[in-house]
């Protein structure tokens, strides 16, 4: 039997425990990496879906709606002029002819475009307006926006990997504790073995098999050995907490920007619709005032028609900028974004700031535990040297104790930070 085989045979339980701990902590580290990768992927997915959702909303409210507003407003004014029934007044007849021509020109222009809102009668409302919310739902469906909303599911995948990582790390700690307890119990049952039958040092320090004079140093070496898997598990947990909080912070930033842009786009369209109604009414009143000066009956009639058109447009235009509902085919997230207000944005901003601080704190704590892990490794080395024959046992033991105490302080401080 070779010397290596003899050493392995004498330390087979220690070898098995050491290899098992390495495998478990390796699996925990690998699972932690998979979790972080999933969380980072979720931030990229969230960015893509936010951009696509914003562009779909912009397309409807900023590319298609203006032409629809112009055409609908022209039709409302033309109909108001027709309802005057003043075919004998030359001014009214001329104004009505101009209004008819404007409607015809705008309709022809719309037919030469790909504006899906005004082309055809799919979205034409009975009152002369257009069903903008339903058009938005169809555009979102055609653009397959909701198919890109995968970030929440990807975050859950990352959480699943994180639970596995913590499970592997916890199992490693259980194995470590079980080995120490089992080894101590077996040693007590068998009694102290003779020094010639023991390995020189072994992979795992066993103070219960040491002579009384060497038990303190062996206990210090065991404490340093136990600190290594404990600190490794703690560092993995903190690094995952930091990575997840960073990913959640990025997702909240996307939500903040997306909801603010989408809401402002709809608010801009709503303000434009209200302003056009006000403009029509004020134009009509101004025309009526001018008619009292020059005594023009035609201008008086046209002004009355425009004032009526303004009042009618207020009734027609308002629903065009209403917040869509699920019945319009718009998904819940887009509805929430379209209806969001500055108070909602401030709430998201506050949440993002808190999550970002949590990420930074967890990252700092993980760095401290990483330093503690290095100190624990140095403490284990110093304790091993202290057990060698002829070594300065007192000084190296004090060094090991100081390094291990520093590692413990860093680990405890990271927990309560």
LINGICOR-V582541 format. One record per pair of residues at least 24 apart in sequence whose C-alpha atoms are under 10 Angstrom apart, sorted by sequence separation. I is the first residue (numbers start at 0). GAP is how many residues later the second one is. D is the distance in whole Angstrom. If there is no record, write none. Layout:
# LINGICOR-V582541
{{I,GAP,D} {I,GAP,D}}
This chain:
# LINGICOR-V582541
{{74,24,8} {77,24,9} {179,24,9} {183,24,6} {280,24,9} {281,24,8} {282,24,7} {283,24,8} {375,24,8} {378,24,5} {379,24,8} {73,25,7} {74,25,8} {77,25,8} {178,25,10} {179,25,9} {182,25,9} {183,25,9} {279,25,10} {280,25,6} {281,25,7} {283,25,9} {374,25,9} {375,25,10} {377,25,7} {378,25,6} {73,26,8} {76,26,10} {179,26,8} {182,26,10} {279,26,6} {280,26,4} {283,26,8} {375,26,10} {376,26,9} {377,26,8} {378,26,9} {73,27,10} {74,27,9} {75,27,10} {278,27,9} {279,27,6} {280,27,7} {282,27,9} {374,27,9} {375,27,6} {376,27,9} {378,27,10} {73,28,7} {74,28,6} {278,28,9} {279,28,9} {280,28,7} {281,28,8} {374,28,5} {375,28,5} {378,28,9} {73,29,6} {74,29,10} {276,29,10} {277,29,9} {279,29,7} {280,29,5} {373,29,9} {374,29,7} {375,29,9} {377,29,10} {72,30,9} {73,30,10} {276,30,9} {279,30,5} {280,30,7} {373,30,10} {374,30,9} {375,30,8} {376,30,9} {70,31,9} {71,31,9} {74,31,10} {276,31,10} {278,31,7} {279,31,8} {280,31,10} {371,31,9} {372,31,9} {374,31,7} {375,31,6} {69,32,10} {70,32,6} {73,32,9} {276,32,8} {277,32,6} {279,32,10} {280,32,9} {371,32,8} {374,32,6} {375,32,8} {69,33,9} {70,33,9} {276,33,5} {277,33,8} {279,33,8} {280,33,10} {371,33,9} {373,33,8} {374,33,9} {70,34,9} {71,34,10} {275,34,8} {276,34,7} {279,34,10} {371,34,7} {372,34,7} {70,35,6} {71,35,10} {274,35,10} {276,35,8} {277,35,9} {370,35,9} {371,35,4} {372,35,9} {374,35,10} {69,36,8} {70,36,7} {273,36,10} {276,36,6} {277,36,8} {370,36,7} {371,36,7} {69,37,10} {275,37,8} {276,37,5} {369,37,9} {371,37,8} {372,37,9} {67,38,9} {70,38,10} {275,38,8} {276,38,9} {368,38,8} {371,38,6} {372,38,9} {66,39,8} {67,39,9} {70,39,9} {273,39,9} {274,39,9} {276,39,9} {367,39,9} {368,39,9} {370,39,8} {371,39,7} {66,40,9} {272,40,8} {273,40,7} {276,40,8} {368,40,9} {369,40,9} {370,40,9} {272,41,8} {273,41,10} {275,41,9} {276,41,10} {367,41,10} {368,41,6} {369,41,9} {66,42,9} {67,42,8} {179,42,9} {367,42,6} {368,42,5} {371,42,10} {66,43,7} {272,43,9} {273,43,7} {366,43,10} {367,43,7} {368,43,9} {272,44,6} {273,44,7} {365,44,10} {368,44,9} {271,45,9} {272,45,7} {364,45,8} {365,45,9} {367,45,8} {368,45,7} {63,46,10} {71,46,9} {179,46,9} {272,46,10} {364,46,8} {367,46,7} {368,46,9} {67,47,9} {70,47,8} {269,47,8} {270,47,9} {272,47,8} {273,47,10} {364,47,10} {366,47,9} {66,48,8} {67,48,10} {268,48,10} {269,48,7} {272,48,8} {364,48,8} {365,48,7} {63,49,10} {67,49,7} {68,49,9} {175,49,10} {176,49,8} {268,49,10} {269,49,9} {271,49,10} {364,49,5} {365,49,10} {63,50,9} {64,50,9} {66,50,9} {67,50,6} {175,50,7} {269,50,8} {270,50,9} {363,50,8} {364,50,8} {63,51,6} {64,51,10} {66,51,8} {67,51,9} {75,51,9} {268,51,9} {269,51,5} {362,51,10} {364,51,9} {62,52,8} {63,52,7} {64,52,7} {71,52,10} {75,52,7} {268,52,7} {269,52,8} {361,52,8} {364,52,7} {63,53,6} {64,53,9} {74,53,8} {75,53,9} {172,53,9} {175,53,8} {267,53,9} {268,53,10} {360,53,9} {361,53,9} {363,53,9} {62,54,10} {63,54,8} {74,54,9} {175,54,9} {265,54,10} {266,54,8} {59,55,9} {71,55,10} {72,55,9} {265,55,7} {266,55,10} {361,55,9} {58,56,10} {59,56,9} {67,56,10} {71,56,6} {72,56,8} {172,56,7} {265,56,8} {266,56,10} {360,56,7} {59,57,8} {70,57,9} {71,57,6} {171,57,7} {172,57,7} {265,57,8} {70,58,9} {71,58,8} {171,58,9} {169,59,10} {172,59,10} {68,60,8} {168,60,8} {169,60,9} {172,60,8} {262,60,10} {67,61,8} {68,61,8} {168,61,8} {171,61,9} {67,62,7} {168,63,8} {169,63,7} {67,64,9} {168,64,5} {169,64,10} {64,65,9} {167,65,9} {168,65,9} {166,66,10} {64,67,8} {165,67,8} {168,67,8} {63,68,9} {164,68,9} {165,68,9} {168,68,9} {165,70,8} {60,71,8} {63,71,10} {164,71,8} {165,71,7} {262,71,9} {266,71,9} {59,72,8} {60,72,10} {164,72,8} {261,72,8} {262,72,10} {265,72,7} {266,72,9} {59,73,9} {261,73,10} {262,73,9} {263,73,10} {264,73,8} {265,73,9} {60,74,10} {161,74,9} {162,74,10} {165,74,10} {258,74,9} {261,74,10} {262,74,6} {263,74,8} {266,74,10} {59,75,7} {60,75,9} {161,75,8} {164,75,9} {258,75,8} {261,75,6} {262,75,4} {263,75,10} {59,76,6} {257,76,9} {258,76,10} {260,76,9} {261,76,6} {262,76,6} {263,76,9} {58,77,9} {59,77,10} {258,77,8} {259,77,7} {260,77,9} {261,77,9} {262,77,6} {263,77,9} {57,78,10} {161,78,7} {254,78,10} {258,78,4} {259,78,8} {261,78,9} {262,78,7} {56,79,7} {59,79,8} {161,79,9} {257,79,7} {258,79,7} {259,79,10} {262,79,10} {55,80,8} {56,80,10} {58,80,9} {59,80,10} {256,80,10} {257,80,10} {258,80,9} {259,80,7} {55,81,10} {158,81,9} {255,81,9} {258,81,7} {259,81,8} {56,82,8} {157,82,10} {161,82,9} {254,82,8} {258,82,9} {259,82,8} {55,83,7} {56,83,8} {258,83,10} {55,84,6} {255,84,10} {259,84,9} {54,85,10} {55,85,10} {158,85,8} {258,85,9} {259,85,7} {52,86,10} {55,86,10} {157,86,8} {258,86,8} {52,87,7} {55,87,7} {51,88,9} {54,88,10} {55,88,10} {255,88,9} {256,88,9} {55,89,8} {154,89,8} {255,89,6} {258,89,10} {52,90,9} {254,90,9} {255,90,9} {51,91,8} {52,91,9} {53,91,10} {255,91,9} {256,91,10} {51,92,9} {52,92,6} {154,92,9} {255,92,6} {256,92,10} {51,93,6} {52,93,8} {154,93,9} {254,93,8} {255,93,7} {50,94,10} {51,94,10} {254,94,10} {48,95,10} {49,95,9} {52,95,9} {252,95,8} {48,96,7} {51,96,8} {52,96,10} {151,96,10} {251,96,7} {252,96,8} {255,96,9} {47,97,10} {48,97,8} {251,97,8} {254,97,10} {48,98,8} {49,98,9} {251,98,10} {252,98,10} {48,99,5} {49,99,9} {151,99,10} {248,99,10} {251,99,8} {252,99,7} {47,100,7} {48,100,6} {150,100,8} {248,100,10} {251,100,6} {252,100,10} {46,101,10} {47,101,9} {48,101,8} {250,101,9} {251,101,9} {45,102,8} {46,102,10} {47,102,10} {48,102,9} {248,102,8} {249,102,8} {44,103,7} {45,103,7} {47,103,10} {247,103,10} {248,103,5} {251,103,9} {44,104,7} {45,104,7} {46,104,9} {247,104,8} {248,104,8} {251,104,10} {44,105,6} {45,105,5} {248,105,9} {249,105,10} {43,106,10} {44,106,5} {45,106,8} {245,106,9} {248,106,6} {249,106,9} {41,107,10} {42,107,10} {43,107,8} {44,107,9} {244,107,9} {247,107,7} {248,107,6} {41,108,7} {42,108,7} {45,108,10} {246,108,9} {247,108,8} {248,108,9} {40,109,10} {41,109,4} {42,109,9} {44,109,9} {244,109,9} {245,109,7} {246,109,9} {248,109,10} {40,110,8} {41,110,7} {244,110,6} {245,110,6} {248,110,8} {39,111,10} {41,111,8} {42,111,9} {243,111,9} {244,111,6} {245,111,9} {247,111,9} {38,112,8} {41,112,5} {42,112,9} {244,112,9} {245,112,8} {246,112,9} {37,113,9} {38,113,9} {40,113,7} {41,113,6} {241,113,9} {244,113,7} {245,113,5} {39,114,9} {40,114,8} {41,114,9} {241,114,9} {243,114,10} {244,114,5} {245,114,8} {37,115,10} {38,115,7} {39,115,9} {41,115,10} {241,115,10} {243,115,8} {244,115,9} {37,116,6} {38,116,5} {41,116,9} {241,116,7} {242,116,7} {245,116,10} {36,117,10} {37,117,6} {38,117,9} {40,117,9} {240,117,8} {241,117,4} {242,117,9} {244,117,9} {245,117,10} {36,118,10} {37,118,9} {38,118,8} {39,118,9} {240,118,7} {241,118,7} {244,118,10} {34,119,10} {35,119,9} {37,119,7} {38,119,6} {239,119,9} {240,119,10} {241,119,8} {242,119,9} {34,120,9} {36,120,10} {37,120,5} {38,120,8} {238,120,9} {240,120,10} {241,120,5} {242,120,8} {34,121,9} {36,121,7} {37,121,9} {237,121,9} {240,121,6} {241,121,5} {34,122,7} {35,122,7} {37,122,10} {239,122,9} {240,122,8} {241,122,9} {33,123,9} {34,123,4} {35,123,9} {37,123,9} {237,123,9} {238,123,7} {239,123,9} {241,123,9} {33,124,7} {34,124,6} {36,124,10} {37,124,10} {237,124,5} {238,124,6} {241,124,8} {32,125,9} {33,125,10} {34,125,7} {35,125,9} {236,125,9} {237,125,7} {238,125,9} {240,125,9} {31,126,9} {33,126,10} {34,126,5} {35,126,8} {237,126,9} {238,126,9} {239,126,9} {30,127,9} {31,127,10} {33,127,6} {34,127,5} {234,127,9} {237,127,7} {238,127,6} {32,128,9} {33,128,8} {34,128,9} {234,128,9} {237,128,5} {238,128,9} {30,129,9} {31,129,7} {32,129,9} {34,129,9} {236,129,8} {237,129,9} {30,130,5} {31,130,6} {34,130,8} {234,130,8} {235,130,8} {29,131,9} {30,131,7} {31,131,9} {33,131,9} {233,131,10} {234,131,5} {237,131,9} {30,132,9} {31,132,8} {32,132,9} {233,132,8} {234,132,8} {27,133,9} {28,133,10} {30,133,6} {31,133,5} {234,133,9} {235,133,10} {27,134,9} {29,134,10} {30,134,5} {31,134,8} {231,134,10} {234,134,6} {235,134,10} {27,135,9} {29,135,8} {30,135,9} {230,135,10} {233,135,7} {234,135,6} {27,136,7} {28,136,7} {30,136,10} {232,136,10} {233,136,9} {234,136,10} {26,137,9} {27,137,4} {28,137,9} {30,137,9} {231,137,8} {234,137,10} {26,138,7} {27,138,7} {230,138,6} {231,138,8} {234,138,9} {25,139,9} {26,139,10} {27,139,8} {28,139,9} {230,139,8} {233,139,10} {24,140,9} {26,140,10} {27,140,5} {28,140,9} {230,140,10} {231,140,10} {23,141,9} {24,141,10} {26,141,7} {27,141,6} {230,141,7} {231,141,7} {25,142,9} {26,142,8} {27,142,9} {230,142,6} {23,143,9} {24,143,7} {25,143,9} {27,143,10} {229,143,9} {230,143,10} {23,144,6} {24,144,6} {27,144,9} {227,144,9} {228,144,9} {22,145,9} {23,145,7} {24,145,9} {226,145,9} {227,145,6} {230,145,9} {23,146,9} {24,146,9} {226,146,8} {227,146,9} {20,147,10} {23,147,7} {24,147,7} {227,147,10} {20,148,9} {23,148,6} {24,148,9} {226,148,10} {227,148,6} {22,149,9} {23,149,9} {223,149,10} {226,149,6} {227,149,7} {20,150,9} {21,150,9} {225,150,9} {226,150,8} {20,151,6} {23,151,10} {223,151,9} {224,151,8} {19,152,8} {20,152,8} {223,152,6} {224,152,8} {226,152,10} {227,152,9} {20,153,10} {222,153,9} {223,153,7} {226,153,9} {20,154,7} {223,154,9} {224,154,9} {225,154,9} {16,155,9} {19,155,8} {20,155,8} {220,155,10} {223,155,6} {224,155,6} {19,156,10} {222,156,9} {223,156,5} {224,156,10} {17,157,10} {222,157,8} {223,157,9} {16,158,8} {17,158,9} {220,158,8} {221,158,8} {223,158,10} {224,158,10} {16,159,8} {219,159,9} {220,159,5} {223,159,8} {219,160,8} {220,160,8} {222,160,10} {223,160,10} {16,161,10} {220,161,8} {221,161,9} {16,162,7} {219,162,10} {220,162,5} {221,162,10} {219,163,6} {220,163,6} {218,164,9} {219,164,9} {220,164,10} {13,165,9} {216,165,10} {217,165,7} {220,165,9} {12,166,9} {216,166,6} {217,166,8} {219,166,10} {220,166,9} {216,167,8} {216,168,10} {217,168,9} {13,169,10} {216,169,7} {217,169,7} {12,170,9} {216,170,7} {213,172,9} {214,172,10} {213,173,7} {204,175,10} {216,176,8} {220,176,9} {223,176,8} {230,176,9} {234,176,9} {237,176,9} {216,177,9} {219,177,8} {223,177,9} {226,177,8} {230,177,9} {233,177,8} {237,177,9} {204,178,10} {219,178,10} {222,178,9} {204,179,9} {213,179,10} {216,179,9} {217,179,10} {220,179,8} {223,179,9} {227,179,10} {230,179,10} {234,179,9} {216,180,7} {219,180,7} {220,180,9} {223,180,6} {226,180,8} {230,180,7} {233,180,9} {215,181,9} {216,181,10} {219,181,7} {222,181,8} {223,181,10} {226,181,8} {229,181,9} {233,181,9} {201,182,10} {200,183,8} {216,183,9} {220,183,10} {223,183,9} {127,184,10} {128,184,9} {145,184,10} {148,184,10} {216,184,9} {219,184,9} {223,184,10} {226,184,10} {17,185,7} {126,185,9} {127,185,9} {145,185,7} {16,186,9} {17,186,8} {126,186,10} {128,186,9} {129,186,9} {132,186,9} {133,186,10} {144,186,9} {145,186,10} {200,186,8} {9,187,8} {10,187,9} {14,187,9} {16,187,9} {128,187,6} {129,187,9} {131,187,8} {132,187,7} {136,187,8} {145,187,9} {199,187,10} {200,187,9} {9,188,8} {10,188,7} {13,188,7} {14,188,7} {126,188,9} {127,188,7} {128,188,7} {130,188,8} {131,188,5} {132,188,8} {135,188,8} {136,188,9} {140,188,8} {145,188,10} {199,188,9} {9,189,7} {13,189,6} {14,189,9} {126,189,6} {127,189,9} {128,189,9} {129,189,9} {130,189,6} {131,189,7} {132,189,7} {134,189,10} {136,189,9} {139,189,8} {140,189,8} {144,189,10} {10,190,10} {12,190,10} {13,190,6} {125,190,10} {126,190,10} {128,190,8} {129,190,6} {130,190,9} {131,190,8} {132,190,7} {133,190,7} {136,190,9} {137,190,8} {138,190,10} {139,190,7} {140,190,9} {6,191,10} {7,191,10} {10,191,7} {11,191,10} {12,191,10} {13,191,9} {124,191,9} {128,191,7} {129,191,10} {130,191,10} {131,191,10} {132,191,5} {133,191,9} {136,191,6} {137,191,7} {138,191,9} {139,191,8} {6,192,7} {9,192,9} {10,192,8} {131,192,8} {132,192,8} {133,192,10} {135,192,8} {136,192,4} {137,192,8} {5,193,10} {6,193,10} {10,193,9} {130,193,10} {132,193,10} {133,193,8} {134,193,8} {135,193,8} {136,193,4} {7,194,10} {132,194,9} {133,194,5} {134,194,9} {135,194,7} {136,194,8} {139,194,9} {6,195,9} {124,195,10} {132,195,6} {133,195,7} {134,195,9} {131,196,9} {132,196,8} {133,196,8} {130,197,9} {132,197,8} {136,197,10} {135,198,10} {68,200,10} {72,200,9} {38,201,10} {49,201,10} {60,201,10} {132,202,10} {28,203,9} {32,203,10} {35,203,9} {39,203,8} {42,203,9} {43,203,9} {46,203,9} {50,203,9} {53,203,9} {54,203,10} {57,203,9} {61,203,8} {65,203,8} {68,203,9} {72,203,8} {76,203,8} {94,203,9} {24,204,8} {27,204,10} {28,204,9} {31,204,7} {35,204,7} {38,204,7} {39,204,8} {42,204,6} {45,204,9} {46,204,8} {49,204,7} {53,204,6} {56,204,9} {57,204,7} {60,204,7} {61,204,9} {64,204,8} {68,204,8} {72,204,9} {93,204,10} {94,204,10} {23,205,10} {27,205,8} {30,205,10} {31,205,8} {34,205,7} {35,205,9} {38,205,6} {41,205,7} {42,205,8} {45,205,6} {48,205,9} {49,205,7} {52,205,8} {53,205,8} {56,205,7} {59,205,10} {60,205,7} {90,205,9} {91,205,9} {92,205,9} {32,206,10} {35,206,9} {36,206,9} {37,206,9} {38,206,9} {39,206,9} {40,206,9} {41,206,9} {42,206,9} {43,206,9} {44,206,9} {45,206,9} {46,206,9} {47,206,9} {49,206,10} {50,206,10} {51,206,10} {52,206,10} {53,206,10} {54,206,10} {55,206,10} {56,206,9} {59,206,10} {60,206,10} {61,206,9} {65,206,9} {69,206,10} {90,206,9} {91,206,6} {95,206,9} {21,207,9} {24,207,8} {28,207,7} {31,207,8} {32,207,8} {35,207,6} {36,207,10} {38,207,9} {39,207,6} {42,207,6} {43,207,9} {45,207,10} {46,207,6} {49,207,9} {50,207,8} {53,207,7} {54,207,9} {57,207,7} {60,207,9} {61,207,8} {65,207,10} {68,207,9} {72,207,9} {90,207,5} {91,207,8} {94,207,8} {20,208,8} {24,208,8} {27,208,8} {28,208,10} {31,208,7} {34,208,9} {35,208,7} {38,208,6} {39,208,9} {41,208,9} {42,208,6} {45,208,7} {46,208,9} {49,208,6} {53,208,6} {56,208,8} {57,208,9} {60,208,6} {88,208,8} {89,208,7} {90,208,7} {91,208,10} {27,209,10} {34,209,8} {37,209,9} {38,209,8} {41,209,8} {42,209,9} {45,209,8} {48,209,10} {49,209,9} {52,209,8} {53,209,10} {56,209,8} {60,209,10} {88,209,6} {91,209,7} {92,209,10} {32,210,10} {35,210,10} {39,210,9} {42,210,10} {43,210,10} {87,210,10} {88,210,10} {90,210,9} {91,210,6} {24,211,9} {31,211,10} {35,211,9} {42,211,9} {46,211,9} {53,211,9} {90,211,8} {38,212,10} {49,212,10} {85,212,9} {88,212,9} {91,213,10} {85,215,8} {84,216,10} {85,216,10} {83,217,7} {83,218,8} {80,220,8} {83,220,9} {80,221,7} {83,221,7} {79,222,9} {80,222,9} {82,222,8} {80,223,9} {81,223,9} {79,224,9} {80,224,5} {76,225,10} {79,225,5} {80,225,8} {78,226,9} {79,226,7} {77,227,9} {79,227,9} {80,227,9} {76,228,7} {77,228,9} {79,228,7} {80,228,9} {75,229,10} {76,229,6} {79,229,6} {75,230,9} {76,230,9} {78,230,8} {79,230,10} {76,231,8} {77,231,9} {75,232,9} {76,232,5} {79,232,9} {75,233,6} {76,233,8} {74,234,9} {75,234,8} {73,235,9} {76,235,9} {72,236,8} {75,236,7} {76,236,9} {72,237,9} {75,237,7} {74,238,10} {72,239,10} {73,239,10} {72,240,7} {75,240,9} {71,241,9} {72,243,9} {68,244,10} {71,244,9} {72,244,9} {71,245,9} {68,248,8} {68,251,9} {64,255,9} {64,256,10} {60,259,10} {60,260,9} {56,277,9} {52,280,10} {53,280,9} {52,281,7} {56,281,9} {53,283,10} {49,284,10}}
